[in-house]
Amino acid sequence: MRLRFLPSALFIALVLPAAAWAAPLTDSDLDGIPDEWELHVFKTDLALADTDGDGKNDRQEILAGWSPVAKNTKIKDEDSDKDGLADRLELVFGVDPTNIDTDGDGYKDGEEVVSAWSPTSTGDIRLQKTIRIDLSDQRMEKRVAGVVLASYPISGGLPKTPTPVGTFKVINKHPRAWSRSFGLWMPYWMAFTYRGHGIHELPEWPGGYKEGKNHLGRPASHGCVRLGVGPAKEMYDWAPVGTPVIIER
């Protein structure tokens, strides 16, 4: 039986803390990172729980996206085992950054996470996909189980035609929707209200001209959420009908 949406609390209980791989591995400084990973992946001090001495242990820093070896520095996303999942995210999801297939089910850890399947279980455990949009920053986040996998600039609604705020879901999709109101195409359309609001690629005029590339990162639309070429198709292919869309300001 497949669980379509795994509640975040249950996901955290199953995956994030004290995952099964931690028990047999030595952790000399008790910072929550096995010595093997400190040595070969994160390059941290096996004898110090707080390698850079900033008051936070190495695991806490990595989970928060900060370098454990350099103060006030964002961590560089590297993928030691080349499984499509950055080392930092391997720690977040409780998988082995030196093993491309932690649960041994034949699928790479990165493939499972992006597809929203548990990378730590051979069972059919579904994780939650979510689209989060921050209108104050004009960015969209691609999330699995609350974890940000990618972030893209958007153009939300102008002050006179604002994008609605709240919790919605993808209610229908079309690869190349036509706007009768404006006489142009809206590729990779994903509606999230019944009032004409949707996520789509930059509007395209009948002659092929793409409108608004230089506006990404600031409001420019009549209430929809515009994405650039590339990210729009990626999100369209990734998010099925029913995917939650959380819009905040």
N, C-alpha and C positions, 0 to 999 in steps of 0.2 A: 504494500500500500504506500502511495506517495503522499507526503505531506506538502501541500502546495505552498503554504505560508507558515514558516516557523517563527513563532513569536520571538522578539529580540531577547527577552529575558531567558528563554529556553536556549536560544543560540549561545548566549554568553555562558550559561551554565555548562553547556556541552563542549564548547570549544575554547573560550578565551582563557580561563584560569587553569593552572595546574593541569595542562593537557596530558594525555596518556604518555606522550613521548618523554616527558620530563622525568618520570620516576627512575628509570634505569640509568640516566645520564648524570655525570658528576657536575655539580655546580659549586665550586670551591668557595666563591664569595657570596653565595646565597642571594644573588640579585635577580634570579628567575631566568637566567640565560645559561644553558649548559656550556661547560668549558670549551667543548669542541666548536661551538658556534662563536663564542667570544674570540677564539683564536683564529679561525679560518674565515668567518663571515663578517663579524662586526668590528674586529680588530680592537677589542677592549681588553682591559687588564683583568686577568683571571683572579687576581688577589684583591681587587678593589670593586666593591659594589657600585661605586660612583667614580668612574674613571677620570672624568674631567673636574671633579671636586666642586660641582655647582649646587650640591645639596639634593639632587635627585638621582635615584639609582639608574643604572644603565637601561634596564628594561622599561622603566617609566618614560624615559626620554625618547627611546625608540618608538614606543607606542604613540607618543604625542607628536612624532615627526621631527624630533630634534636630534642632533648628533650627540652621541654619548662620549665623544672624544674631543670635542671642541665647543667651548662655551658660546651660547647665543648664535649657534649656527644650525640651519636646517639640514636634516640628514639627506644625503644623496641617495636617490633610489637606484640601487643596484640589484641585479638578479643573479646570484651566485650559481644556482643550479639550472638557470636558463629554462625555467618552466612557465614563464609568462607572468610570474607574480614577484613583485619586488620583495627583497629580504625583509624590509620593515613590515609589509603586509603579511608575509609568512608568519611573523611573530604575532601579529594581530589575530590572524585566523587559526593560530595554534598548529601550524604545519612545519615540517622540517625544511629549512632553507638549503640543506645539502642533498635533498631527495626530491626528484621531480614529481614523484607520485607517492605522497605520504601514506595514503590508505591502501595502496597497492591494487586499485580497482581498474587499472589500465588507462586512466585519464590523468593528464598532468594537473597539478594543483591549480595553476593559473586558469586552465580551461574550465575546471569545475567551479571556481569562484566566480568568474565572469558569467558563466551560465547559471549561477545561483544554485549550485548543488554543494552539499557539504563536502569539503576536501578531507575530512577526517573520519569519514564513515563510508563503508561499502554499501550501506543501505540507501534507499531512495529518500534522502532527507533534503527537502527543498528549503532554500533560504529566500528571504524577502528582497525583491528588487524595488527600488524607490527612486523617483526623480525628485530632487530638491532644487528649488529655484530661489535665489536670494536677489530680490529686486534692488536692494540697497547697493549690493556689489555688482549687480548685473552679471551673475554667473549661474550656471547650472551644474549640479553635481549628479554623477552617476553613482548610486549607492547599492551595495549588497549587504544585508543584515546591519544596516546603519553605518557601514564603513565606506568612505569615499574612495572609489576606484579611479575616477577621472573628473576633471572640472573644465568647463568651457565658457567662454564669454558669450553673452546673449544681448539682444536688444528687446527689452520689454516695452510696455505701453507708455506713451507720452502722458504728461499730467492731465490733459483733457480727455484722454482715452486710456485710462489705466488698466493694467493687467490685474484681474481679481486676485485677492489674497485669501488663502484658506487651504483646505485639504480636498483634493479632487482625485480623479483617476482618469486614465486613458479610456475614452468611451467609444472611439472609432478611429480607424486609420485609413489613409489612402496614399499611395506612392506619389501621386501627382494631382493634387486637388486644384480645382479651378474656382477662383473668386469672381462671382458675378458682380459683386459690388465694386470691385476695383479693376476688373478686367485683366487679371494676371494669374500666373500659376503659383501655387504654394507647395513645392515638392516636399515629400516625406511628412505629410500632414498627420498630426495626432491631436484630435480634439479632446479637450478636458472640461468643457462646459457645453450645454445645449444652446448657448447664446452666441456661438461663433468664435469662441476662444480656442486656440490651439497652439501647439508647438510645430514649427515648420522651418525648412531651409529658407535662406534669403529669397524674397519674392522674385519671380522671374517674369519679365514682360514677354509678350508673344514673339518678339524678335530675338529673344535669347539673353537680353541684358539682365544681369543680377543686380538687384537694388539693395543698398545698405551695407555693403562689406565694410566700409569705413566707419559705420555707426556701431558696430559690435562693441559692447562694453558700456554703452549708454542707451537710454530710452530712445526709441525711434518708431515704434509700431502703433497700430490702432487698438492695441490690447492683447494681441497675440505675443508669443515668445519666439523670436527669430534665432536660429542657429546658423553658423557658418557652413560652408561646403565641406563635407567630410564628417564633422560631428553630427550633423542632422541625420545623415543616413545611418551612422553608427547607432545613434539613439533609437531611430525608427526600427532597425533590425533587432535591437536588444530588448526593447520594451513591448511586451504584448498588451493587448487590450485588457484593462483591469489593473494595470500597474499604477500604484499610488503616485500622485503628483502633489507635492507639498510646496506651496508658494508663500514666501515670507517677505516682509519688508524691513 
